[in-house]
Amino acid sequence: MMAVRRLKPDDLDAVIALDKAITGRSRRGYFETRLAAALREPSAHVQYAVEDDRGLAGFVLAHLLSGEYGRGEQVLALEVIDVAPGRRRQGVGRQLLGALEGEMGRIGIKEILTEASWTDHELLRFLTAAGFELAPRQVIECAVALADQL
């Protein structure tokens, strides 16, 4: 049976291992930074895990934003949602989003924002099925080396 719970500091190694199984690389520094921020400001971070008798099945990291890009209301920024490859299509991701939505209801947040690579088709299918839509705002990048040539 799968259970949803708050992510704990001692989940760090399991989170890093699960993310590495998905991405193929360790992002230890990133997750350590996110954990430190959540410990410093717990009211600004929402982090959940789903576990079963085999351990961590998935996790989600999100944080509250105010005033970003001219928005007046607070929104929840979904930073990472990872589900173990062998546990996908079993409702783990939906449970994680459900936990976020429950928290949002408790604190009065009405919108979740996230970013995804347009080539990550599996994630985009999941987000679309969960009700996410393409936002009118587009992220535009410019390499620093190119900026020097302008």
C-alpha positions in Angstrom: 0.0 0.0 0.0 1.3 3.5 -0.9 1.2 6.3 1.6 1.6 10.0 1.1 3.6 11.9 3.7 5.7 15.0 4.1 9.3 14.8 2.8 11.8 14.6 5.6 15.5 15.6 5.8 16.5 12.0 6.1 14.9 11.3 2.7 17.7 13.2 1.0 19.8 10.2 -0.2 16.7 8.3 -1.4 15.5 11.5 -3.3 18.9 11.9 -4.9 19.1 8.2 -5.9 15.6 8.2 -7.4 16.3 11.4 -9.4 19.6 9.9 -10.6 17.8 6.8 -11.8 15.6 9.1 -13.9 18.0 11.7 -15.1 21.2 9.6 -15.3 23.2 12.1 -13.1 23.4 13.1 -9.5 22.0 16.5 -8.6 23.0 16.3 -5.0 23.9 20.0 -4.8 20.6 21.0 -6.1 18.6 18.9 -3.7 20.8 19.9 -0.7 20.1 23.5 -1.6 16.4 22.9 -1.9 16.3 21.0 1.5 18.3 23.8 3.2 15.8 26.4 1.8 12.8 24.4 3.0 14.4 24.0 6.5 15.1 27.8 6.6 11.6 28.7 5.5 9.2 25.8 5.9 6.1 27.9 5.3 7.3 28.8 1.8 8.0 25.1 0.7 5.7 22.2 0.1 7.4 18.8 -0.2 5.8 15.4 -0.2 6.8 11.8 -0.7 4.9 8.6 -1.6 6.3 5.4 -0.2 5.4 1.8 -0.1 7.0 -1.3 1.3 9.8 -1.0 -1.2 10.7 2.5 -0.2 10.4 5.9 -1.9 8.1 5.6 -4.9 8.1 9.3 -5.8 8.4 12.8 -4.4 7.5 16.4 -5.3 9.2 19.7 -4.4 7.3 23.0 -4.7 7.6 26.5 -3.3 5.4 29.6 -2.9 6.0 32.6 -5.1 4.7 36.1 -4.7 4.9 38.9 -7.2 6.8 37.0 -9.8 6.5 38.3 -13.3 4.1 41.0 -12.2 1.6 38.7 -10.6 -0.1 40.0 -7.5 -1.3 36.7 -6.0 0.7 33.9 -4.6 1.2 30.8 -6.7 2.9 27.5 -6.1 5.9 26.7 -8.3 6.3 23.0 -9.0 10.1 22.5 -9.0 10.5 18.7 -9.3 8.1 15.7 -9.5 9.8 12.4 -9.8 8.3 8.9 -9.8 10.4 5.8 -9.8 10.4 4.2 -13.3 9.0 0.9 -12.0 6.1 2.6 -10.3 4.9 4.9 -13.0 1.3 4.6 -14.2 0.2 3.5 -10.8 -1.1 6.8 -9.5 2.0 8.0 -7.7 2.2 11.2 -9.6 -1.5 11.9 -9.1 -1.1 11.3 -5.4 1.7 13.8 -5.2 -0.2 16.4 -7.1 -3.3 15.7 -4.9 -1.2 16.4 -1.8 0.0 19.7 -3.3 -3.6 20.6 -4.2 -4.7 19.8 -0.6 -2.0 22.0 0.8 -2.9 24.8 -1.7 -6.6 24.6 -0.5 -5.5 25.0 3.1 -3.4 28.1 2.4 -5.6 29.7 -0.3 -3.4 29.3 -3.3 -5.3 28.9 -6.6 -2.6 28.2 -9.2 0.4 25.9 -9.8 3.1 26.9 -12.3 5.9 24.8 -13.6 8.4 24.5 -16.5 9.1 21.5 -18.6 11.2 20.7 -21.6 9.2 20.5 -24.7 11.1 17.3 -25.6 10.1 15.5 -22.3 7.0 14.0 -23.8 6.2 11.7 -20.9 6.2 14.5 -18.4 4.2 16.7 -20.8 1.6 13.9 -21.2 1.4 13.6 -17.4 1.0 17.3 -16.8 -1.6 17.6 -19.6 -3.6 14.7 -18.1 -3.4 16.5 -14.7 -5.0 19.6 -16.1 -1.9 21.8 -16.8 -2.1 24.0 -19.9 0.5 25.9 -21.9 0.9 29.3 -20.3 0.9 32.5 -22.3 4.4 33.4 -21.0 7.4 31.8 -22.9 10.9 31.4 -21.5 13.5 32.8 -23.8 17.2 31.9 -23.4 20.4 33.5 -24.6 23.9 32.0 -24.1 26.3 34.5 -22.4 28.9 34.0 -25.1 26.3 35.1 -27.8 25.5 38.2 -25.7 29.1 39.4 -25.9 28.9 39.3 -29.7 25.9 41.6 -30.0 
